[in-house]
Amino acid sequence: MLSKIFKAYDVRGIYGQNLTEDAAYKIGRAFVYFLRAKNVVVGTDMRISSPKLSRAFMKGVAEQGADAIFIGQVCTDAVYFASGFLRKPAVMFTASHNPPQYNGIKFCRENAVPINEDTGLQRIKSIIENEDYKKINIKKNGKIIRKGILKNYANHVKKFIDIRKLRKLKIAVDAGNGMAGKIIPLVYRNLPVKIAPLYFKLDGNFPNHPADPIKRENLADLQKKVKEENCDFGIAFDGDADRIFFVDENGAIINSSLVSSLIIKNILAKNPRQKIIHNLVCSRIVPETIRRYSGIPVIERVGHSFIKETMRRTNAIFACEHSAHYYYRDNYRADSGIITSLIVAEIVSNENKPLSKLLDEFRKYFTIEETNVGVKDKNAKLRELEAIYKKQSPKKISKLDGITIEFDDWWFNVRPSNTEPLLRLNLEADSEKLMREKKEELLKLMKK
């Protein structure tokens, strides 16, 4: 059972089938044992199973002799904030954008340092399997302590902008019945911004649409709301509100690399010559923008634990991923959709131009949406693609994450999924025609 729920970056499964209260209890004990923790911060999203699973986890924490500090229903980046603010390890109960029957646990050490399969998850799994946590004498059970941190969190995220520069914007927000419905009103209270809300009621059944804004169909209501209410722009969050997606004032969906470029220009204007990290499947406009505005680009493979570790090592001020994760050094190097929303609101206020016009500077390439293809043998297919395109004399071949092959007027990356028999294709070209041609060509080869 454990091998089904322990993933590359977190624990995730179907509640009642493979992710049970018993599993959560044992994970709580093993987590304390692994870190020799005296306290563990615990937050949850609004999923139906989150109260039962978190209670079982905290019971395990307490019976292993540590205190569980329960901060209630929060967004994931509020858990990262609490970990840094309180200097304690933390967990978040969430399955992010997954359907209602799923739940999961995200883990970090104190100061929001992530724990992945290589830095602790596999060790925690083996501690449970061997029942190592039973091998020490627990003199006294810990307590469950309730602590509110959202007021501190709201003050923290607002420090990333100059509130005095905000003008009377109108922003449509689709919370998808997820945690943004609780957090956005708290953060934007007393700011000169009017929120046009969609689906702010917390509901782990997701009655309106899945809390998965990376899928275009889940942005349709937001696009409509922006146009109907003449909003300056619209934003949509996933279930735990760590990712954020934008539509402009015309209701057009914005590629996350354009948002990244706009933020990078803004950050480097205030903090020149800083290092900025982008993952290897971001648009090429991202490293070009970093260089144009006197920054130092650093490329990293996809995955929050790789990004955060490289931020720590290089002291990078900001990092971005194609999947709409935006990381900030002064946010304990953690990603935050809420901070990103505030920064874009400040930029639109300062520039006094529509968001679509502010992004025109970065509209240079034609990029496909990440496309998944099922394959029998991921490694064999990667070798096959490399052999085919090597014959075409590419400018560069990289194997940082899967395979990236660059030509003068287009590039592509194919990388394996961590958990499924899938390859993920990203591709970008100098023209729409070339992009379509190469996408069709590659999908044909991948499906063969």
Secondary structure as GFF3:
##gff-version 3
##sequence-region A 1 448
A	DSSP	alpha_helix	2	5	.	.	.	ID=ss1
A	DSSP	beta_strand	11	14	.	.	.	ID=ss2
A	DSSP	alpha_helix	21	35	.	.	.	ID=ss3
A	DSSP	beta_strand	39	44	.	.	.	ID=ss4
A	DSSP	alpha_helix	50	63	.	.	.	ID=ss5
A	DSSP	beta_strand	67	73	.	.	.	ID=ss6
A	DSSP	alpha_helix	76	86	.	.	.	ID=ss7
A	DSSP	beta_strand	90	93	.	.	.	ID=ss8
A	DSSP	beta_strand	102	108	.	.	.	ID=ss9
A	DSSP	three_ten_helix	110	112	.	.	.	ID=ss10
A	DSSP	pi_helix	117	121	.	.	.	ID=ss11
A	DSSP	alpha_helix	122	130	.	.	.	ID=ss12
A	DSSP	three_ten_helix	132	135	.	.	.	ID=ss13
A	DSSP	beta_strand	144	146	.	.	.	ID=ss14
A	DSSP	alpha_helix	150	158	.	.	.	ID=ss15
A	DSSP	three_ten_helix	163	165	.	.	.	ID=ss16
A	DSSP	beta_strand	169	174	.	.	.	ID=ss17
A	DSSP	alpha_helix	180	188	.	.	.	ID=ss18
A	DSSP	beta_strand	193	198	.	.	.	ID=ss19
A	DSSP	three_ten_helix	216	219	.	.	.	ID=ss20
A	DSSP	alpha_helix	220	228	.	.	.	ID=ss21
A	DSSP	beta_strand	233	237	.	.	.	ID=ss22
A	DSSP	beta_strand	244	247	.	.	.	ID=ss23
A	DSSP	alpha_helix	256	270	.	.	.	ID=ss24
A	DSSP	beta_strand	275	279	.	.	.	ID=ss25
A	DSSP	alpha_helix	285	292	.	.	.	ID=ss26
A	DSSP	beta_strand	296	300	.	.	.	ID=ss27
A	DSSP	alpha_helix	304	314	.	.	.	ID=ss28
A	DSSP	beta_strand	318	320	.	.	.	ID=ss29
A	DSSP	beta_strand	326	328	.	.	.	ID=ss30
A	DSSP	three_ten_helix	329	331	.	.	.	ID=ss31
A	DSSP	beta_strand	334	335	.	.	.	ID=ss32
A	DSSP	alpha_helix	337	351	.	.	.	ID=ss33
A	DSSP	alpha_helix	355	359	.	.	.	ID=ss34
A	DSSP	three_ten_helix	360	362	.	.	.	ID=ss35
A	DSSP	beta_strand	366	367	.	.	.	ID=ss36
A	DSSP	beta_strand	371	374	.	.	.	ID=ss37
A	DSSP	alpha_helix	378	390	.	.	.	ID=ss38
A	DSSP	beta_strand	396	398	.	.	.	ID=ss39
A	DSSP	beta_strand	403	406	.	.	.	ID=ss40
A	DSSP	beta_strand	410	416	.	.	.	ID=ss41
A	DSSP	beta_strand	422	429	.	.	.	ID=ss42
A	DSSP	alpha_helix	432	447	.	.	.	ID=ss43
###
